[in-house]
Amino acid sequence: MASGTGKDSGKNPAGPEGIPEPAVRRLSLYLRELENFRANNRKTVSSRELGDALGLTDAQVRKDFGYFGQFGQPGIGYQVEELVGQLRRILGTDRVWNVAVIGQGNLGRALTAYRGFLRKGFQIVAVFDDDPDKVGQVIPSLESIRVQHIRELKKTAADKWIRLAILAVPAEYAQPVAEQCVAAGIQGILNFAPVSLTAPAEVAVTSVDLAVQLEQLAFRVLGSPPRF
Amino acid sequence: MASGTGKDSGKNPAGPEGIPEPAVRRLSLYLRELENFRANNRKTVSSRELGDALGLTDAQVRKDFGYFGQFGQPGIGYQVEELVGQLRRILGTDRVWNVAVIGQGNLGRALTAYRGFLRKGFQIVAVFDDDPDKVGQVIPSLESIRVQHIRELKKTAADKWIRLAILAVPAEYAQPVAEQCVAAGIQGILNFAPVSLTAPAEVAVTSVDLAVQLEQLAFRVLGSPPRF
C-alpha cells in the first residue's frame, strides 16, 4: 500500500531518484536482515545468503544494490557493518526523526507504544487527539509526554522539529487532519485511516489500510480448499 | 509490503490467476471508493471519477477491471451497487471469514479491537497468547471471547473454521508461531512481526512491518528541505 506523493493510489511510481519503488522497499528488508546477521556476529554476507533470507535470487539483490552504488566485493561479499551503515544513510535512518502520533484510539495508542519505531530511529515526541477526555493524559510508554489537543499541532511541530506524522484517526477525520499536518509543515504522513488522502506534491503520504491487507490475503487464499 | 506465498520478499509476483499483484491491490481501493460512492447514494460512477478519487487515470481503472471481466457500459459507466457486489465476490469479502489474532500485546489488542475488519467481513473469533497473565482474560470488544493459550490453536482453528490468522507477536516468536498456524491448517497469515516468515507454498503470508513503512516514508522525505 505504499505510494507516491499526493494521492496515494497504490501505483508503484519511481522513487526519489528514478529508482523503482519495489527496489527501495526491498532495501528496508535487506537492512533488516543485515541487522539480524550483525546480531549474530557475522562480519560478511553474500548476495546469495541475503537473497535466501528473503526468498530472492542473488541477482535480484545485486541489481537492487546497483541502483544505489557499488557495495560488495566479488568473492568476499558484503561487509555487514559497513553495509548496514550505508543502507541506513540511504534510507535516512542514520539519524533520529521526530514523529507525531495523531489519534489516541486503540490503534493510535498501540502505535504510540510500538517499540519498533525507536529501534529504527523514529522518536515519538508528541501525541495529539481532540477528545477532551484524552487531552492531558500522560502516555505510559513515553515519560514526560502528555496528549495534546490537535489545535497545538502547528506550534508543537515547529518547536519539536516534527517532520513525520502517524495518522490513526477515524476515516471521516483523516483528510482534514492531513490538511492540518500540511499546514504545520509536516513532510510525511503515514496514514492508517481507510481513505485515500489528498496532499500537495511536496508532502509524502503512505497509507496502510489494515482491512485491505486482510482482504488481499483472503483473495490469495480464496482459490484454495480448506487445508484440513 | 504485500507479498507472494512462502517467503515474503516484497516482490510483486503475479496473483492467483496470473493477474499482476498491483492490480489486485488496487481492486481493494476501488471497492473502498465504490462503497463511499454508495454511501453517498450514487447509482453510477465513471472510470474517470473512480480514477480521480485514487489519483489514477481512467485508462488504468479500465485496464485493471479488464483482468477480472467486463463490468461497465460505455457512456453509462459502472452500476455502483452491482460493481460493489462483483468486486466483493472477486476479493472474497462477500462472505464472513473467521480470523484468529495471536499475540495480545499493545498491537495485538489494538488489532483485536479494530472495527474496520468486521466491516469487511473479517470476524475475529479467537484470540491467543502464551502469557499466563493474559490467558483467560475477556476481550472487552468481543463479547464472550476469552484469550486462549496458544496451545489450543489447532483445536480451536478446527472447531471455529478459522482460515486466517493475524500475528502480532515479538519477532523471535513469529516463525515458530507461524509454524503452529500451518500445523493448525490456517491458510493465510497477516504478519506484523518485523521478520520474513517461511511457510509452505499453500499458506499465504503477508507481512506489514510498521517501522519499515515509516522508514520508506522517511526515504521519500529525505531529499526535501524542511517546509517551514
Interface residues (C-beta under 8 A of the other chain):
Chain A: M1 A2 G4 T5 G6 K7 D8 S9 G10 K11 N12 G15 P16 E17 P22 V24 R25 R26 L27 S28 L29 L31 R32 E33 A53 L54 G55 L56 Q60 I90 L91 G92 T93 W97 V99 N106 L107 R109 A110 L111 A113 Y114 G116 F117 R119 K120 F122 A158 W161 R163 L164 I166 G185 I186 Q187 G188 I189 L190 P194 V195 S196 E202 V203 A204 T206 V208 D209 L210 A211 V212 Q213 L214 E215 Q216 L217 A218 F219 R220 V221 L222 G223 S224 P226 R227 F228
Chain B: M1 A2 G4 T5 G6 K7 D8 S9 G10 K11 N12 G15 P16 E17 P22 V24 R25 R26 L27 S28 L29 L31 R32 E33 A53 L54 G55 L56 Q60 I90 L91 G92 T93 W97 V99 N106 L107 R109 A110 L111 A113 Y114 G116 F117 R119 K120 F122 A158 W161 R163 L164 I166 G185 I186 Q187 G188 I189 L190 P194 V195 S196 E202 V203 A204 T206 V208 D209 L210 A211 V212 Q213 L214 E215 Q216 L217 A218 F219 R220 V221 L222 G223 S224 P226 R227 F228
